[in-house]
Amino acid sequence: MLSLPSTVRIFLCRTPTDLRYSFDRLMGLAQQVFEQDPLSGHLFLFVNRRRDRMKILFWDHDGLCIWYKRLEVGCFQLPSTTGDDQGLELDYSQLAMLLGGIDLTSARKRKRYRQAG
């Protein structure tokens, strides 16, 4: 099970990405698509056109890391959005469901308390 500090934000790039890209190109995409600093410690998710591969770029105290997952069968079910957004922010439970193969369109999130912010 993946464990993340509560301060870590998770960003998913909905635009298909050439996963031959490595650190520098993915850093540039994180800055361009999300307007975020890749050295912030947040997770930046990128999927290929077939959605059977995913790279997660993140800063780990003293260097960038890439976590790469290739599905042998099936594809990642990305959350649906109402607009033409290139990227969106996920919460931890959505990331866990995405990586676990749960269809995010049929799994509904119940209303919970959120502190005004």
Secondary structure, DSSP 8 states (H G I E B T S, - for coil): -----TT--EEEE-S---TT--HHHHHHHHHHHH---GGGS-EEEEE-TTSSEEEEEEE-SSSEEEEEEE-SSS-------SS--SEEEE-HHHHHHHHHT--TTTS----------
